[in-house]
Amino acid sequence: MKDYQKQLEKLRTDAAECRLICDLATDHAKRDLFDRLASHLTTLADQVELAMIEAKSAKG
């Protein structure tokens, strides 16, 4: 479970970095790309977190 937690933290960090790059980008295409990346990584992190919660509750 610690591996999942570590990956979850990495996904959240990467998403935050992409969001920062998006906010700072002056090029429209780059801004759009990093906006999509941030959204995608956030969705992945949410799914990992949900899987962790489900696995934990299944163990009871």
HTML snippet that shows the backbone in 3Dmol.js (N, CA, C, O; Angstrom):
<script src="https://3Dmol.org/build/3Dmol-min.js"></script>
<div id="view" style="width:600px;height:400px;position:relative"></div>
<script>
const pdb = `
ATOM      1  N   MET A   1       0.827  -1.201   0.000  1.00  0.00           N
ATOM      2  CA  MET A   1       0.000   0.000   0.000  1.00  0.00           C
ATOM      3  C   MET A   1       0.866   1.258   0.000  1.00  0.00           C
ATOM      4  O   MET A   1       0.446   2.301  -0.501  1.00  0.00           O
ATOM      5  N   LYS A   2       2.072   1.163   0.560  1.00  0.00           N
ATOM      6  CA  LYS A   2       2.964   2.320   0.586  1.00  0.00           C
ATOM      7  C   LYS A   2       3.392   2.717  -0.820  1.00  0.00           C
ATOM      8  O   LYS A   2       3.584   3.899  -1.108  1.00  0.00           O
ATOM      9  N   ASP A   3       3.542   1.713  -1.703  1.00  0.00           N
ATOM     10  CA  ASP A   3       3.895   2.008  -3.095  1.00  0.00           C
ATOM     11  C   ASP A   3       2.789   2.813  -3.770  1.00  0.00           C
ATOM     12  O   ASP A   3       3.057   3.748  -4.524  1.00  0.00           O
ATOM     13  N   TYR A   4       1.545   2.437  -3.488  1.00  0.00           N
ATOM     14  CA  TYR A   4       0.415   3.171  -4.053  1.00  0.00           C
ATOM     15  C   TYR A   4       0.386   4.602  -3.531  1.00  0.00           C
ATOM     16  O   TYR A   4       0.126   5.536  -4.290  1.00  0.00           O
ATOM     17  N   GLN A   5       0.648   4.774  -2.257  1.00  0.00           N
ATOM     18  CA  GLN A   5       0.663   6.109  -1.660  1.00  0.00           C
ATOM     19  C   GLN A   5       1.754   6.963  -2.287  1.00  0.00           C
ATOM     20  O   GLN A   5       1.550   8.144  -2.569  1.00  0.00           O
ATOM     21  N   LYS A   6       2.907   6.356  -2.499  1.00  0.00           N
ATOM     22  CA  LYS A   6       4.023   7.078  -3.114  1.00  0.00           C
ATOM     23  C   LYS A   6       3.667   7.502  -4.545  1.00  0.00           C
ATOM     24  O   LYS A   6       3.961   8.625  -4.956  1.00  0.00           O
ATOM     25  N   GLN A   7       3.040   6.606  -5.289  1.00  0.00           N
ATOM     26  CA  GLN A   7       2.625   6.932  -6.655  1.00  0.00           C
ATOM     27  C   GLN A   7       1.537   8.001  -6.668  1.00  0.00           C
ATOM     28  O   GLN A   7       1.527   8.878  -7.532  1.00  0.00           O
ATOM     29  N   LEU A   8       0.635   7.924  -5.715  1.00  0.00           N
ATOM     30  CA  LEU A   8      -0.421   8.928  -5.608  1.00  0.00           C
ATOM     31  C   LEU A   8       0.183  10.314  -5.369  1.00  0.00           C
ATOM     32  O   LEU A   8      -0.210  11.288  -6.011  1.00  0.00           O
ATOM     33  N   GLU A   9       1.127  10.392  -4.456  1.00  0.00           N
ATOM     34  CA  GLU A   9       1.791  11.668  -4.179  1.00  0.00           C
ATOM     35  C   GLU A   9       2.525  12.184  -5.411  1.00  0.00           C
ATOM     36  O   GLU A   9       2.514  13.385  -5.679  1.00  0.00           O
ATOM     37  N   LYS A  10       3.159  11.290  -6.162  1.00  0.00           N
ATOM     38  CA  LYS A  10       3.880  11.692  -7.380  1.00  0.00           C
ATOM     39  C   LYS A  10       2.902  12.228  -8.421  1.00  0.00           C
ATOM     40  O   LYS A  10       3.167  13.250  -9.054  1.00  0.00           O
ATOM     41  N   LEU A  11       1.785  11.551  -8.600  1.00  0.00           N
ATOM     42  CA  LEU A  11       0.781  12.028  -9.553  1.00  0.00           C
ATOM     43  C   LEU A  11       0.261  13.402  -9.166  1.00  0.00           C
ATOM     44  O   LEU A  11       0.108  14.271 -10.024  1.00  0.00           O
ATOM     45  N   ARG A  12      -0.012  13.607  -7.887  1.00  0.00           N
ATOM     46  CA  ARG A  12      -0.511  14.910  -7.418  1.00  0.00           C
ATOM     47  C   ARG A  12       0.543  16.010  -7.620  1.00  0.00           C
ATOM     48  O   ARG A  12       0.216  17.132  -8.006  1.00  0.00           O
ATOM     49  N   THR A  13       1.804  15.672  -7.353  1.00  0.00           N
ATOM     50  CA  THR A  13       2.889  16.636  -7.549  1.00  0.00           C
ATOM     51  C   THR A  13       3.048  16.983  -9.024  1.00  0.00           C
ATOM     52  O   THR A  13       3.189  18.152  -9.384  1.00  0.00           O
ATOM     53  N   ASP A  14       3.026  15.968  -9.866  1.00  0.00           N
ATOM     54  CA  ASP A  14       3.154  16.197 -11.307  1.00  0.00           C
ATOM     55  C   ASP A  14       1.990  17.034 -11.841  1.00  0.00           C
ATOM     56  O   ASP A  14       2.183  17.913 -12.681  1.00  0.00           O
ATOM     57  N   ALA A  15       0.793  16.756 -11.352  1.00  0.00           N
ATOM     58  CA  ALA A  15      -0.371  17.537 -11.777  1.00  0.00           C
ATOM     59  C   ALA A  15      -0.228  19.005 -11.364  1.00  0.00           C
ATOM     60  O   ALA A  15      -0.560  19.905 -12.137  1.00  0.00           O
ATOM     61  N   ALA A  16       0.260  19.240 -10.160  1.00  0.00           N
ATOM     62  CA  ALA A  16       0.457  20.613  -9.686  1.00  0.00           C
ATOM     63  C   ALA A  16       1.520  21.336 -10.516  1.00  0.00           C
ATOM     64  O   ALA A  16       1.378  22.519 -10.824  1.00  0.00           O
ATOM     65  N   GLU A  17       2.575  20.622 -10.873  1.00  0.00           N
ATOM     66  CA  GLU A  17       3.621  21.227 -11.699  1.00  0.00           C
ATOM     67  C   GLU A  17       3.093  21.561 -13.095  1.00  0.00           C
ATOM     68  O   GLU A  17       3.412  22.614 -13.648  1.00  0.00           O
ATOM     69  N   CYS A  18       2.295  20.671 -13.655  1.00  0.00           N
ATOM     70  CA  CYS A  18       1.697  20.946 -14.965  1.00  0.00           C
ATOM     71  C   CYS A  18       0.767  22.145 -14.893  1.00  0.00           C
ATOM     72  O   CYS A  18       0.732  22.967 -15.809  1.00  0.00           O
ATOM     73  N   ARG A  19       0.015  22.244 -13.806  1.00  0.00           N
ATOM     74  CA  ARG A  19      -0.890  23.383 -13.629  1.00  0.00           C
ATOM     75  C   ARG A  19      -0.092  24.681 -13.544  1.00  0.00           C
ATOM     76  O   ARG A  19      -0.493  25.695 -14.115  1.00  0.00           O
ATOM     77  N   LEU A  20       1.033  24.654 -12.834  1.00  0.00           N
ATOM     78  CA  LEU A  20       1.879  25.834 -12.720  1.00  0.00           C
ATOM     79  C   LEU A  20       2.435  26.241 -14.084  1.00  0.00           C
ATOM     80  O   LEU A  20       2.418  27.421 -14.436  1.00  0.00           O
ATOM     81  N   ILE A  21       2.925  25.269 -14.847  1.00  0.00           N
ATOM     82  CA  ILE A  21       3.447  25.555 -16.187  1.00  0.00           C
ATOM     83  C   ILE A  21       2.333  26.127 -17.060  1.00  0.00           C
ATOM     84  O   ILE A  21       2.546  27.078 -17.813  1.00  0.00           O
ATOM     85  N   CYS A  22       1.144  25.539 -16.951  1.00  0.00           N
ATOM     86  CA  CYS A  22      -0.005  26.039 -17.710  1.00  0.00           C
ATOM     87  C   CYS A  22      -0.278  27.500 -17.379  1.00  0.00           C
ATOM     88  O   CYS A  22      -0.497  28.318 -18.273  1.00  0.00           O
ATOM     89  N   ASP A  23      -0.264  27.817 -16.105  1.00  0.00           N
ATOM     90  CA  ASP A  23      -0.561  29.182 -15.664  1.00  0.00           C
ATOM     91  C   ASP A  23       0.496  30.184 -16.107  1.00  0.00           C
ATOM     92  O   ASP A  23       0.195  31.357 -16.329  1.00  0.00           O
ATOM     93  N   LEU A  24       1.741  29.714 -16.236  1.00  0.00           N
ATOM     94  CA  LEU A  24       2.833  30.614 -16.592  1.00  0.00           C
ATOM     95  C   LEU A  24       3.101  30.694 -18.090  1.00  0.00           C
ATOM     96  O   LEU A  24       3.785  31.609 -18.551  1.00  0.00           O
ATOM     97  N   ALA A  25       2.570  29.746 -18.850  1.00  0.00           N
ATOM     98  CA  ALA A  25       2.857  29.678 -20.282  1.00  0.00           C
ATOM     99  C   ALA A  25       2.254  30.869 -21.015  1.00  0.00           C
ATOM    100  O   ALA A  25       1.121  31.275 -20.756  1.00  0.00           O
ATOM    101  N   THR A  26       3.033  31.411 -21.926  1.00  0.00           N
ATOM    102  CA  THR A  26       2.530  32.503 -22.755  1.00  0.00           C
ATOM    103  C   THR A  26       2.054  31.991 -24.107  1.00  0.00           C
ATOM    104  O   THR A  26       1.253  32.643 -24.777  1.00  0.00           O
ATOM    105  N   ASP A  27       2.545  30.827 -24.504  1.00  0.00           N
ATOM    106  CA  ASP A  27       2.140  30.212 -25.760  1.00  0.00           C
ATOM    107  C   ASP A  27       0.813  29.467 -25.554  1.00  0.00           C
ATOM    108  O   ASP A  27       0.692  28.648 -24.642  1.00  0.00           O
ATOM    109  N   HIS A  28      -0.164  29.752 -26.393  1.00  0.00           N
ATOM    110  CA  HIS A  28      -1.497  29.176 -26.237  1.00  0.00           C
ATOM    111  C   HIS A  28      -1.482  27.652 -26.356  1.00  0.00           C
ATOM    112  O   HIS A  28      -2.152  26.970 -25.580  1.00  0.00           O
ATOM    113  N   ALA A  29      -0.740  27.116 -27.300  1.00  0.00           N
ATOM    114  CA  ALA A  29      -0.681  25.663 -27.489  1.00  0.00           C
ATOM    115  C   ALA A  29      -0.051  24.977 -26.279  1.00  0.00           C
ATOM    116  O   ALA A  29      -0.512  23.921 -25.847  1.00  0.00           O
ATOM    117  N   LYS A  30       1.001  25.581 -25.737  1.00  0.00           N
ATOM    118  CA  LYS A  30       1.659  25.021 -24.556  1.00  0.00           C
ATOM    119  C   LYS A  30       0.727  25.081 -23.353  1.00  0.00           C
ATOM    120  O   LYS A  30       0.665  24.141 -22.560  1.00  0.00           O
ATOM    121  N   ARG A  31       0.013  26.174 -23.222  1.00  0.00           N
ATOM    122  CA  ARG A  31      -0.940  26.323 -22.116  1.00  0.00           C
ATOM    123  C   ARG A  31      -2.022  25.243 -22.197  1.00  0.00           C
ATOM    124  O   ARG A  31      -2.365  24.626 -21.189  1.00  0.00           O
ATOM    125  N   ASP A  32      -2.555  25.018 -23.396  1.00  0.00           N
ATOM    126  CA  ASP A  32      -3.575  23.985 -23.579  1.00  0.00           C
ATOM    127  C   ASP A  32      -3.034  22.590 -23.276  1.00  0.00           C
ATOM    128  O   ASP A  32      -3.703  21.783 -22.632  1.00  0.00           O
ATOM    129  N   LEU A  33      -1.826  22.317 -23.742  1.00  0.00           N
ATOM    130  CA  LEU A  33      -1.221  21.010 -23.504  1.00  0.00           C
ATOM    131  C   LEU A  33      -1.058  20.742 -22.006  1.00  0.00           C
ATOM    132  O   LEU A  33      -1.439  19.676 -21.521  1.00  0.00           O
ATOM    133  N   PHE A  34      -0.501  21.691 -21.284  1.00  0.00           N
ATOM    134  CA  PHE A  34      -0.267  21.492 -19.857  1.00  0.00           C
ATOM    135  C   PHE A  34      -1.560  21.522 -19.046  1.00  0.00           C
ATOM    136  O   PHE A  34      -1.632  20.932 -17.968  1.00  0.00           O
ATOM    137  N   ASP A  35      -2.569  22.200 -19.554  1.00  0.00           N
ATOM    138  CA  ASP A  35      -3.885  22.149 -18.916  1.00  0.00           C
ATOM    139  C   ASP A  35      -4.454  20.736 -19.032  1.00  0.00           C
ATOM    140  O   ASP A  35      -4.974  20.191 -18.058  1.00  0.00           O
ATOM    141  N   ARG A  36      -4.355  20.147 -20.217  1.00  0.00           N
ATOM    142  CA  ARG A  36      -4.838  18.774 -20.417  1.00  0.00           C
ATOM    143  C   ARG A  36      -4.039  17.787 -19.586  1.00  0.00           C
ATOM    144  O   ARG A  36      -4.612  16.872 -18.995  1.00  0.00           O
ATOM    145  N   LEU A  37      -2.725  17.958 -19.531  1.00  0.00           N
ATOM    146  CA  LEU A  37      -1.886  17.070 -18.723  1.00  0.00           C
ATOM    147  C   LEU A  37      -2.253  17.154 -17.242  1.00  0.00           C
ATOM    148  O   LEU A  37      -2.362  16.132 -16.565  1.00  0.00           O
ATOM    149  N   ALA A  38      -2.439  18.363 -16.751  1.00  0.00           N
ATOM    150  CA  ALA A  38      -2.805  18.545 -15.343  1.00  0.00           C
ATOM    151  C   ALA A  38      -4.140  17.871 -15.042  1.00  0.00           C
ATOM    152  O   ALA A  38      -4.290  17.214 -14.012  1.00  0.00           O
ATOM    153  N   SER A  39      -5.088  18.030 -15.925  1.00  0.00           N
ATOM    154  CA  SER A  39      -6.399  17.406 -15.733  1.00  0.00           C
ATOM    155  C   SER A  39      -6.297  15.887 -15.769  1.00  0.00           C
ATOM    156  O   SER A  39      -6.902  15.194 -14.951  1.00  0.00           O
ATOM    157  N   HIS A  40      -5.531  15.380 -16.717  1.00  0.00           N
ATOM    158  CA  HIS A  40      -5.372  13.931 -16.856  1.00  0.00           C
ATOM    159  C   HIS A  40      -4.682  13.337 -15.623  1.00  0.00           C
ATOM    160  O   HIS A  40      -5.115  12.311 -15.097  1.00  0.00           O
ATOM    161  N   LEU A  41      -3.620  13.980 -15.172  1.00  0.00           N
ATOM    162  CA  LEU A  41      -2.899  13.470 -13.999  1.00  0.00           C
ATOM    163  C   LEU A  41      -3.754  13.543 -12.740  1.00  0.00           C
ATOM    164  O   LEU A  41      -3.669  12.664 -11.882  1.00  0.00           O
ATOM    165  N   THR A  42      -4.566  14.570 -12.621  1.00  0.00           N
ATOM    166  CA  THR A  42      -5.476  14.680 -11.477  1.00  0.00           C
ATOM    167  C   THR A  42      -6.505  13.559 -11.500  1.00  0.00           C
ATOM    168  O   THR A  42      -6.819  12.978 -10.461  1.00  0.00           O
ATOM    169  N   THR A  43      -7.027  13.256 -12.680  1.00  0.00           N
ATOM    170  CA  THR A  43      -7.977  12.154 -12.816  1.00  0.00           C
ATOM    171  C   THR A  43      -7.323  10.828 -12.450  1.00  0.00           C
ATOM    172  O   THR A  43      -7.923  10.017 -11.745  1.00  0.00           O
ATOM    173  N   LEU A  44      -6.108  10.600 -12.918  1.00  0.00           N
ATOM    174  CA  LEU A  44      -5.387   9.379 -12.574  1.00  0.00           C
ATOM    175  C   LEU A  44      -5.163   9.275 -11.070  1.00  0.00           C
ATOM    176  O   LEU A  44      -5.351   8.210 -10.482  1.00  0.00           O
ATOM    177  N   ALA A  45      -4.768  10.368 -10.458  1.00  0.00           N
ATOM    178  CA  ALA A  45      -4.547  10.372  -9.011  1.00  0.00           C
ATOM    179  C   ALA A  45      -5.841  10.069  -8.266  1.00  0.00           C
ATOM    180  O   ALA A  45      -5.835   9.323  -7.286  1.00  0.00           O
ATOM    181  N   ASP A  46      -6.945  10.640  -8.723  1.00  0.00           N
ATOM    182  CA  ASP A  46      -8.241  10.367  -8.094  1.00  0.00           C
ATOM    183  C   ASP A  46      -8.591   8.885  -8.200  1.00  0.00           C
ATOM    184  O   ASP A  46      -9.111   8.296  -7.252  1.00  0.00           O
ATOM    185  N   GLN A  47      -8.307   8.290  -9.347  1.00  0.00           N
ATOM    186  CA  GLN A  47      -8.606   6.872  -9.542  1.00  0.00           C
ATOM    187  C   GLN A  47      -7.726   5.982  -8.668  1.00  0.00           C
ATOM    188  O   GLN A  47      -8.198   4.986  -8.119  1.00  0.00           O
ATOM    189  N   VAL A  48      -6.456   6.338  -8.538  1.00  0.00           N
ATOM    190  CA  VAL A  48      -5.560   5.575  -7.660  1.00  0.00           C
ATOM    191  C   VAL A  48      -6.040   5.679  -6.220  1.00  0.00           C
ATOM    192  O   VAL A  48      -6.069   4.683  -5.497  1.00  0.00           O
ATOM    193  N   GLU A  49      -6.415   6.881  -5.807  1.00  0.00           N
ATOM    194  CA  GLU A  49      -6.892   7.080  -4.440  1.00  0.00           C
ATOM    195  C   GLU A  49      -8.170   6.270  -4.184  1.00  0.00           C
ATOM    196  O   GLU A  49      -8.319   5.654  -3.129  1.00  0.00           O
ATOM    197  N   LEU A  50      -9.076   6.277  -5.143  1.00  0.00           N
ATOM    198  CA  LEU A  50     -10.306   5.505  -5.007  1.00  0.00           C
ATOM    199  C   LEU A  50     -10.000   4.009  -4.912  1.00  0.00           C
ATOM    200  O   LEU A  50     -10.605   3.305  -4.103  1.00  0.00           O
ATOM    201  N   ALA A  51      -9.074   3.523  -5.725  1.00  0.00           N
ATOM    202  CA  ALA A  51      -8.687   2.108  -5.676  1.00  0.00           C
ATOM    203  C   ALA A  51      -8.079   1.759  -4.321  1.00  0.00           C
ATOM    204  O   ALA A  51      -8.324   0.673  -3.795  1.00  0.00           O
ATOM    205  N   MET A  52      -7.302   2.656  -3.762  1.00  0.00           N
ATOM    206  CA  MET A  52      -6.717   2.431  -2.441  1.00  0.00           C
ATOM    207  C   MET A  52      -7.805   2.336  -1.375  1.00  0.00           C
ATOM    208  O   MET A  52      -7.760   1.463  -0.509  1.00  0.00           O
ATOM    209  N   ILE A  53      -8.772   3.232  -1.443  1.00  0.00           N
ATOM    210  CA  ILE A  53      -9.868   3.223  -0.476  1.00  0.00           C
ATOM    211  C   ILE A  53     -10.683   1.943  -0.599  1.00  0.00           C
ATOM    212  O   ILE A  53     -11.048   1.327   0.403  1.00  0.00           O
ATOM    213  N   GLU A  54     -10.964   1.550  -1.832  1.00  0.00           N
ATOM    214  CA  GLU A  54     -11.736   0.322  -2.047  1.00  0.00           C
ATOM    215  C   GLU A  54     -10.978  -0.901  -1.566  1.00  0.00           C
ATOM    216  O   GLU A  54     -11.572  -1.796  -0.966  1.00  0.00           O
ATOM    217  N   ALA A  55      -9.677  -0.956  -1.817  1.00  0.00           N
ATOM    218  CA  ALA A  55      -8.870  -2.094  -1.381  1.00  0.00           C
ATOM    219  C   ALA A  55      -8.815  -2.160   0.147  1.00  0.00           C
ATOM    220  O   ALA A  55      -8.866  -3.240   0.737  1.00  0.00           O
ATOM    221  N   LYS A  56      -8.711  -0.993   0.772  1.00  0.00           N
ATOM    222  CA  LYS A  56      -8.654  -0.927   2.228  1.00  0.00           C
ATOM    223  C   LYS A  56      -9.980  -1.385   2.852  1.00  0.00           C
ATOM    224  O   LYS A  56      -9.986  -2.107   3.848  1.00  0.00           O
ATOM    225  N   SER A  57     -11.087  -0.965   2.266  1.00  0.00           N
ATOM    226  CA  SER A  57     -12.393  -1.348   2.811  1.00  0.00           C
ATOM    227  C   SER A  57     -12.692  -2.814   2.531  1.00  0.00           C
ATOM    228  O   SER A  57     -13.405  -3.451   3.306  1.00  0.00           O
ATOM    229  N   ALA A  58     -12.166  -3.362   1.444  1.00  0.00           N
ATOM    230  CA  ALA A  58     -12.379  -4.782   1.132  1.00  0.00           C
ATOM    231  C   ALA A  58     -11.648  -5.685   2.139  1.00  0.00           C
ATOM    232  O   ALA A  58     -12.101  -6.787   2.449  1.00  0.00           O
ATOM    233  N   LYS A  59     -10.511  -5.191   2.638  1.00  0.00           N
ATOM    234  CA  LYS A  59      -9.750  -5.958   3.629  1.00  0.00           C
ATOM    235  C   LYS A  59     -10.454  -5.937   4.978  1.00  0.00           C
ATOM    236  O   LYS A  59     -10.320  -6.845   5.797  1.00  0.00           O
ATOM    237  N   GLY A  60     -11.217  -4.851   5.175  1.00  0.00           N
ATOM    238  CA  GLY A  60     -12.046  -4.703   6.351  1.00  0.00           C
ATOM    239  C   GLY A  60     -11.334  -4.641   7.596  1.00  0.00           C
ATOM    240  O   GLY A  60     -11.951  -4.515   8.654  1.00  0.00           O
TER     241      GLY A  60
END
`;
const viewer = $3Dmol.createViewer("view");
viewer.addModel(pdb, "pdb");
viewer.setStyle({}, {cartoon: {color: "spectrum"}});
viewer.zoomTo();
viewer.render();
</script>
